[in-house]
C-alpha cells in the first residue's frame, strides 16, 4: 500500500489543529452544542490511530485481530487521553508519532497478503452502526486516509469562527 495519501491526511489534520490552536492568540474556539472541542477531536483521532496500529501490528505478527472504534467514541476515554497526553501540544505530538508508526506499517512493512487480511470490523458514527463485517486491512487504512482524517480535519477547521460547522464525530 502506498502510504503517501495517509501521510498527507495526517499532515492536513495536524496543520488544521495547529491553525485552530493558534487562533486568536490562544483563545480556544468553542464548538457548537453537541460538537467536540479541538482536543476531543484530537484525542478521538489518537484513539482511532492507536486502534489501527494495533490491528496492523497484530496482522504483521501473524495474530488474529478485530477493529472496533467504540472506545474512540467514549467521552470518558477521550477526556482521559487528553489529560494523559497533556493537552493540545501533547496530543499533536502523540498523533505525529502515531502517524509515523502507522505509515511505516502501511507502507513497506506489510505485504499485499497482509493488507488483504480480513479484519472483523465494527464502526460506529453518531450512534449508528456503519460497518459490522470483516474488511481487508487495506480498506481500513484507506478509510482512515480518505474519510476519517479528512472529516476530522474539516471538523477542526469548522471550529474557526469564519467556517460553517461540520458533523464528523465518527
N, C-alpha and C positions, 0 to 999 in steps of 0.2 A: 504494500500500500504506500502510496506517496503521502508523506506526512506534511507536505508544504501547505495544503489547504487547512489542516488542523493547526499548524503553527501560525498561519495568518489569522485564523479565527481567534486564537488566544491573544495574539498581538493586538487585534482590534478591540477585544474586550478589555484588555489591560489599559490600552490608550483611553478608552471611554471612561473607565473607572478613575484614571488619573485626572481626566478633564473634569469629572464630577467632583472629585475630592478637592481640586484646585479652585473650583467655582467660588466666586465671591470672597476671596481671601480667607478661606477656611470655613465659611458658613456652610452648614450641611443642608443640602436640599431635602425638603420634607416631601415624601411621596403622598399621592392622593390616598384617601382612606381605602384600606384593603390591599394596598400595594406594598411591596417590600422596600426597605431602605437600601442604599448602596451597599452597606456592609452585609445585610441579609442576602442580597443578590450574590455578592462575592462568596459568602460562606456556603451558599447553596452550590455555586459553581465548584468550589473547592471539594465539597462532598461528592458531587457528581464525578468530578475528575478522579478523586480517590477511589471511588467505586469502579470506574472504568480501568484505572491502573490495576486494581486488584483482579478484575476479570482477565485482563490481558496477561498479567503475571501468572495467574493460575493456568491459563492455556499454555503459556510458554513453559511452565513446569510440568505439563502433562496431567494436571489435575482437572477434575470436573469443577464447574463454577456456575453461578447464576448471576443475573443482573437485575437489581431491584432498586428503583430510585426513591422509594418511600421514605427512607431515613433522611434523604436530602431535602424533603419537604416538611420535616418535623420542626416546629418552631423552637422547641427546647434545644434540639441538637444544633440548629442553625445559630442560635444565640450562644451556645457553649463553644462552638468552633470559633465564633467571632472573639469571644473572650480569650480562649486559649491561644489564638493567633496574635492577640494584642491589638486588635482593631484593624483599621483600614490598611496601614502600612504592612502589618504582618500578613494580612490576607492577600495583598498584592504579591508579596514576596513568596508566600506559600503557593499561590496559583502559578506564578512564574516558574518555580522549581517543579511543580507537578506537571506543568505543560511540557517542560524539557524532558521529564521522565517518560510521559505518555508518548510524546512524539518520537522518542528514541525507540520505544517498543513498537509503535505503529509503523515505523519505517523499516529499517533493515533488520531489526531483531526478530521479527516474526515471519514465518514462511507463508506462502499462499494458502497452504493447507490449514495452518493455524488460524489465519484470518478468516477462512471459510468455516471454522468450527461453530456449530450451532450452540447458542447460549440461551437457556431458558430465561426469558426476559419479562419483567413486569414494569411498565412505565405509566405513571400517573401524571396528570396535569389538571389543575383546577378541580380536584376531587373526582375526576373522570379517568377511567382506565383507558389508556390509548393503545397499549400493547400488552398482551398476555399470551405470548407464544415464543418458541425458540426463534432467535435471529442470529445470523452469522456475526461474528465479532466485527468484521469489516463494516457491516451495516450500523452497528452501534457507534463505531468510530466516525463513520460518515454522517450519521445523525447528529453527533456532537459538533462536528465541523460545519455542517450545512444548516442546521436548525437550532440546536440548543444554544450554542455560544453566540451566534448572530442575534437570536431572540433576546438573550440577556444583555447583549451589547446595546440593542435598541431600548431595552427596558432601563438601562443605566442612563442613556442619553435623554430619555423621556423625563428624568428627574430634573433636568435643567429647565428653568422657567420658560424658555422660549420654544420648548418642544412639547408635542402632544403626548399624552400618556399612552403606554403600550402595555397590554396584559400579556406577560410572558412568564408567569410564575410556574413554569413547567419544570 
